């Protein structure tokens, strides 16, 4: 895409600089942000079918406890691209880091709260193995 725009300007083609981004999930939002930053003269339209942005990423309250939907954890390393982006967008202070005292993570599976596996080996024990198999074959249904 970048090469096309460079050649368009050199070649004298008179094309409108319009870009449509389908989906306002984390990828669509990030793409729109960086395109706008690099090419502020482009007309960028972001289309989202739901009433809110963020895609699968959201947080809800269940019995006064915050429950994150979408990504469960993020490996955030100092100086990484994600770290720089969060700093640039002034979002870093909104991150909730897990307490070092919290050794277990919990998920809700079939209506029950269960401890998330703490090792690779535990992924292959019930009920996680069945959940992994179910998720793997979901696209083929």
TADA-V336925 format. One record per residue. N is the residue number from 1. PHI is phi as a letter, one per 20 degrees, with the letter a starting at -180 (NA if undefined). PSI is psi in whole degrees, 0 to 359 (none if undefined). D_CENTER is the distance of its C-alpha to the mean C-alpha in whole Angstrom. Layout:
((N PHI PSI D_CENTER) (N PHI PSI D_CENTER))
This chain:
((1 NA 317 23) (2 f 318 24) (3 f 322 27) (4 g 315 28) (5 f 326 28) (6 f 314 30) (7 f 326 33) (8 f 316 33) (9 f 320 34) (10 f 323 36) (11 f 350 38) (12 n 12 38) (13 f 142 36) (14 d 81 36) (15 d 142 32) (16 f 140 30) (17 e 80 27) (18 c 137 24) (19 c 133 21) (20 d 131 19) (21 d 122 15) (22 e 116 15) (23 o 124 12) (24 d 39 10) (25 f 190 7) (26 f 323 4) (27 f 314 6) (28 f 318 9) (29 f 317 9) (30 f 318 9) (31 f 313 12) (32 f 318 14) (33 f 309 14) (34 f 324 15) (35 f 316 17) (36 f 324 19) (37 f 317 20) (38 f 327 21) (39 c 74 23) (40 f 344 24) (41 e 351 26) (42 f 147 24) (43 e 111 24) (44 d 125 20) (45 d 132 19) (46 d 121 16) (47 d 131 16) (48 c 132 15) (49 f 333 17) (50 e 175 16) (51 e 358 17) (52 b 158 14) (53 e 165 11) (54 o 347 7) (55 m 229 7) (56 f 347 7) (57 f 118 6) (58 a 165 10) (59 c 133 13) (60 c 164 16) (61 d 131 20) (62 c 114 22) (63 l 49 25) (64 m 16 24) (65 d 134 22) (66 f 133 18) (67 c 122 16) (68 e 132 12) (69 d 147 11) (70 n 221 7) (71 g 136 7) (72 e 318 10) (73 b 159 11) (74 c 132 10) (75 e 101 13) (76 d 111 13) (77 d 139 16) (78 g 131 19) (79 n 356 19) (80 f 167 16) (81 f 320 14) (82 f 318 11) (83 g 313 14) (84 f 319 16) (85 f 315 13) (86 f 321 13) (87 f 314 16) (88 f 323 17) (89 e 5 15) (90 l 40 17) (91 d 352 14) (92 g 321 15) (93 f 354 18) (94 e 355 15) (95 f 137 14) (96 d 108 15) (97 e 142 17) (98 f 142 18) (99 f 141 22) (100 f 341 24) (101 f 338 26) (102 e 97 24) (103 e 332 24) (104 d 147 23) (105 d 149 20) (106 c 147 20) (107 c 162 19) (108 d 122 20) (109 c 120 22) (110 l 42 24) (111 m 4 25) (112 d 142 25) (113 e 122 24) (114 c 152 24) (115 f 134 23) (116 f 143 20) (117 g 141 22) (118 d 0 23) (119 b 160 24) (120 f 321 23) (121 f 323 27) (122 f 340 26) (123 f 337 23) (124 e 14 26) (125 d 155 28) (126 f 148 28) (127 e 3 26) (128 f 322 23) (129 g 316 24) (130 f 320 25) (131 f 320 21) (132 f 315 20) (133 f 317 23) (134 f 314 22) (135 f 323 18) (136 f 318 20) (137 e 355 22) (138 g 315 20) (139 f 340 20) (140 e 359 23) (141 f none 24))
